Structures are given as structure tokens and as C-alpha cells.
Amino acid sequence: MGSPFPRDVAATNGSAAEGAAAGRIKRGRASLIGGVVTGACVLVLWIGAAASLGLGGTVATVSGIMAGGAVAAWVRLADL
């Protein structure tokens, strides 16, 4: 019995061994853009939440930058 996938899909899907032999996976531009946009959204939401709680100021901004940067890095690295 043949592959359950159509012929063109089965031809493009390599095995794990072929992927490992091909070398390191290159990080795509989409993961970079997604990480930056997600980090910026986290920063905006963080500052908005801090302002609504009356916690604005330098501490809220710096902690928001740190949280946004951490989420951006996680999205960038997890989206490989």
C-alpha cells in the first residue's frame, strides 16, 4: 500500500535522518518578526496594566521592557 499523502506532499516530506544530515536549521525571518512584534505587544500591555493599577513610572517601564524582551527571545527561539 502506498503513502497516505498525495504524491507531491510525500515527495517534499523528508525523514528525520535526512533533516539531520542536511545540517543546522536556519532561523527564519518570520520568527524574528514574530518575536519582535510579540515582545512589543507584551510591553504595551504591561505598561497599560501597570497604569490601570496605578503603578506607572520607571520601575514599571523597565520591568515591562525586561518582560517583553524575554517573551520576544522565547518566541524567536521556540519558533524554529
Buried (B, 14 or more C-beta within 10 A) or exposed (E): EEEEEEEEEEEEEEEEEEEEEEEEEEEEEEBBEBBBEBBEEBBEEBBEEBEEEEEEEEEBBEBBBEBBBEBBEEBBEEBE
